Amino acid sequence: MYDLEDELRALVNEAQRHPIQSTPRRNAIDRLYRTLSTSGRLTRPSIPQHLSGSYNEIYNIALQHLFSYLYQNIEKYNPERGAVLQWVNYLLKIRFPDAIREVTRFIRGATHQQVQRLSLDDLPQGDIATTDLWNSSGVPTVAQHADSLEPTAADVLDFLTTDQTCAFQQTHVQGHPQANFQFIALRYLEGHSWKEISIMLEVPIPTLSSFYQRSLKKFIPLFQAHLAC
């Protein structure tokens, strides 16, 4: 009979046996992430009512911070003090205040600076090896056809944040589940530099940049289809 706690404990034990930056540790944390994410047992803390529309983004940010912490500090789990799920849910809950601050700070900063008219003809149709979906100021440069309503930066942010198919969250740097496309793109839109994002995720800048460009090329059809509607 399947027991979630037994599987979680085994994955934690596996990760604890290997040093940071090792492939076995990354693989164990990645499996831990996937197991917890699909278990339906992770806590969903309450937030202020006026932020309910941003709950998914707040939750995802808290989740990314959680798994970054687990990767670095999995040795701190002590089975004598409780179950893995109990420990993880406690860690997730205490990360919500910081996640709320990140989102509210971004909302305040984006109100006038980032929500602006965009034009679909600027969206690259071919090779985008040297092309960015967002310009140097962090504003999306997605355009649309003349017979469609023009999308705004808020539309792009909403599409990234809601991630209805979870494609953005599930696409991540190999061995670094916390470094997924959604997290990287949202931090980039907030105005964080590649150096800052690299420090947050503990992933080298060249690795992040290469992953971002590949993922961007992969997701351009999704952005085109969604924003042209």
Secondary structure, 3 states (H helix, E strand, C coil): CCCHHHHHHHHHHHHHCCCCCCHHHHHHHHHHHHHHHHHCCCCCCCCCHHHHHHHHHHHHHHHHHHHHHHHHHHHHCCHHHCCHHHHHHHHHHHCHHHHHHHHHHHHHHHHHHCCCECCCCCCCCCCCCCCCCECCCCCECCCCCCCCCCCEHHHHHHHHHHCCCCHHHHCEECCEEEEEHHHHHHHHHCCCCHHHHHHHHCCCHHHHHHHHHHHHHHHHHHHHHHHCC
